[in-house]
Amino acid sequence: LDKKILKAWVIAGISFNIIKNPFVLDLFKDLRPGYSPPL
């Protein structure tokens, strides 16, 4: 899952700083409750 998220992030040109945004973290928790993105 980490590799797929990384690929999507890079191809979409999204800044890596956005992953620390609490709303993005909440989105990941809603999509997959047990997942913790690498910070």
BALOFI-37363 format. One line per field, with one value per atom (N, C-alpha, C, O): residue number from 1; atom name; x, y, z. Coordinates in pm, 1 decimal, padded with zeros to 6 digits. Layout:
BEGIN
n	(NUM;...)
atom	(CA;...)
xx	(X;...)
yy	(Y;...)
zz	(Z;...)
This chain:
BEGIN
n	(1;1;1;1;2;2;2;2;3;3;3;3;4;4;4;4;5;5;5;5;6;6;6;6;7;7;7;7;8;8;8;8;9;9;9;9;10;10;10;10;11;11;11;11;12;12;12;12;13;13;13;13;14;14;14;14;15;15;15;15;16;16;16;16;17;17;17;17;18;18;18;18;19;19;19;19;20;20;20;20;21;21;21;21;22;22;22;22;23;23;23;23;24;24;24;24;25;25;25;25;26;26;26;26;27;27;27;27;28;28;28;28;29;29;29;29;30;30;30;30;31;31;31;31;32;32;32;32;33;33;33;33;34;34;34;34;35;35;35;35;36;36;36;36;37;37;37;37;38;38;38;38;39;39;39;39)
atom	(N;CA;C;O;N;CA;C;O;N;CA;C;O;N;CA;C;O;N;CA;C;O;N;CA;C;O;N;CA;C;O;N;CA;C;O;N;CA;C;O;N;CA;C;O;N;CA;C;O;N;CA;C;O;N;CA;C;O;N;CA;C;O;N;CA;C;O;N;CA;C;O;N;CA;C;O;N;CA;C;O;N;CA;C;O;N;CA;C;O;N;CA;C;O;N;CA;C;O;N;CA;C;O;N;CA;C;O;N;CA;C;O;N;CA;C;O;N;CA;C;O;N;CA;C;O;N;CA;C;O;N;CA;C;O;N;CA;C;O;N;CA;C;O;N;CA;C;O;N;CA;C;O;N;CA;C;O;N;CA;C;O;N;CA;C;O;N;CA;C;O;N;CA;C;O)
xx	(00083.0;00000.0;00086.5;00053.6;00196.8;00284.8;00337.4;00343.1;00376.0;00430.4;00324.7;00355.2;00201.0;00093.8;00061.5;00038.4;00060.0;00033.9;00147.6;00123.3;00271.5;00387.2;00380.4;00403.3;00349.3;00341.1;00233.3;00256.3;00116.5;00007.5;00046.7;00017.1;00112.9;00155.5;00252.8;00237.9;00352.7;00456.4;00398.5;00425.5;00319.5;00263.5;00166.1;00157.4;00093.1;-00001.9;00067.2;00005.3;00195.1;00269.4;00228.9;00239.5;00182.2;00138.9;00260.6;00344.7;00269.1;00379.8;00374.5;00267.0;00491.4;00496.2;00457.3;00421.4;00463.7;00424.2;00274.8;00231.7;00196.5;00051.5;00012.9;-00093.2;00099.5;00064.7;00059.0;-00000.6;00119.7;00114.6;-00012.1;-00038.6;-00089.4;-00213.4;-00312.1;-00334.9;-00371.3;-00463.2;-00582.9;-00634.3;-00627.6;-00740.8;-00702.3;-00782.7;-00579.8;-00531.4;-00514.4;-00549.1;-00461.8;-00446.5;-00582.5;-00597.2;-00682.2;-00818.2;-00873.3;-00942.2;-00843.4;-00887.8;-00830.4;-00902.9;-00700.3;-00638.6;-00703.2;-00725.6;-00733.2;-00796.2;-00935.6;-00976.4;-01008.9;-01142.9;-01136.9;-01218.9;-01039.1;-01027.2;-00981.4;-01030.0;-00887.5;-00834.9;-00794.3;-00683.2;-00882.6;-00861.0;-00728.2;-00674.0;-00675.3;-00551.7;-00425.3;-00315.4;-00438.4;-00321.4;-00263.7;-00336.8;-00132.3;-00060.9;00039.9;00136.5;00019.0;00113.1;00249.9;00259.7;00355.2;00489.4;00510.2;00485.3;00555.0;00578.8;00723.9;00771.3)
yy	(-00120.2;00000.0;00125.3;00222.4;00125.3;00242.1;00277.0;00394.3;00175.1;00200.1;00258.6;00345.6;00211.8;00263.5;00408.6;00490.9;00439.1;00576.8;00667.3;00777.6;00621.8;00699.9;00728.1;00841.1;00626.6;00642.6;00744.5;00832.3;00733.1;00826.5;00968.7;01063.8;00983.0;01114.3;01179.4;01296.6;01103.0;01156.4;01191.6;01299.5;01102.0;01126.0;01244.0;01318.6;01260.7;01371.6;01504.0;01610.1;01497.7;01619.5;01682.5;01803.9;01599.9;01649.5;01662.6;01572.8;01774.3;01797.3;01694.9;01660.0;01647.9;01550.3;01612.5;01540.2;01743.5;01810.2;01795.6;01805.6;01772.4;01761.3;01638.8;01636.8;01536.4;01414.1;01437.2;01357.4;01544.3;01576.7;01653.7;01678.2;01691.4;01763.8;01673.2;01560.3;01720.3;01635.4;01585.8;01477.3;01662.9;01620.1;01502.8;01412.5;01504.5;01393.7;01269.4;01159.1;01286.4;01172.4;01113.2;00991.3;01199.3;01150.2;01074.1;00973.4;01121.6;01052.5;00911.7;00816.0;00898.3;00765.6;00675.7;00557.2;00732.1;00653.0;00606.9;00495.2;00693.1;00655.7;00549.7;00458.0;00562.9;00467.0;00329.8;00226.6;00330.9;00204.9;00228.8;00275.2;00197.7;00231.8;00184.8;00254.1;00072.4;00022.4;00075.6;00042.3;00158.6;00205.1;00332.1;00425.7;00334.1;00454.1;00489.7;00416.3;00601.2;00637.7;00669.7;00724.5;00636.2;00667.4;00818.5;00886.0;00869.7;01014.4;01033.6;01147.0)
zz	(00000.0;00000.0;00000.0;-00068.2;00075.2;00079.0;-00059.8;-00096.4;-00137.4;-00271.5;-00364.4;-00445.9;-00352.8;-00437.9;-00402.9;-00491.6;-00274.8;-00232.8;-00277.7;-00326.7;-00261.7;-00305.1;-00454.7;-00497.8;-00533.2;-00678.6;-00715.1;-00798.3;-00653.4;-00681.0;-00641.6;-00713.9;-00527.5;-00476.9;-00574.6;-00609.0;-00619.3;-00708.4;-00845.2;-00898.0;-00902.3;-01035.6;-01034.4;-01132.0;-00924.0;-00913.9;-00880.6;-00888.4;-00843.6;-00812.1;-00679.9;-00662.7;-00586.1;-00455.6;-00364.4;-00358.3;-00294.2;-00201.3;-00087.6;-00038.9;-00046.8;00061.8;00195.8;00288.7;00207.4;00331.9;00359.2;00474.1;00256.1;00272.9;00355.9;00418.3;00356.5;00428.9;00579.9;00652.2;00627.5;00770.5;00806.6;00924.3;00707.1;00729.1;00802.1;00758.7;00912.3;00989.4;00908.8;00935.7;00811.0;00728.9;00639.2;00616.4;00588.8;00506.5;00593.3;00551.0;00713.3;00804.4;00839.9;00847.8;00861.5;00888.2;00767.7;00784.1;00647.9;00526.7;00521.7;00494.6;00547.6;00548.7;00654.2;00629.8;00771.0;00877.6;00836.8;00868.9;00765.7;00719.7;00610.2;00607.0;00520.5;00410.8;00458.7;00412.4;00551.6;00604.7;00749.9;00776.0;00844.5;00985.1;01045.8;01131.8;01005.2;01065.2;01001.5;01045.7;00897.3;00822.7;00883.7;00915.7;00899.4;00943.1;00834.8;00814.2;00765.4;00659.9;00717.6;00827.4;00644.9;00693.4;00694.3;00594.4;00805.0;00814.3;00811.7;00818.1)
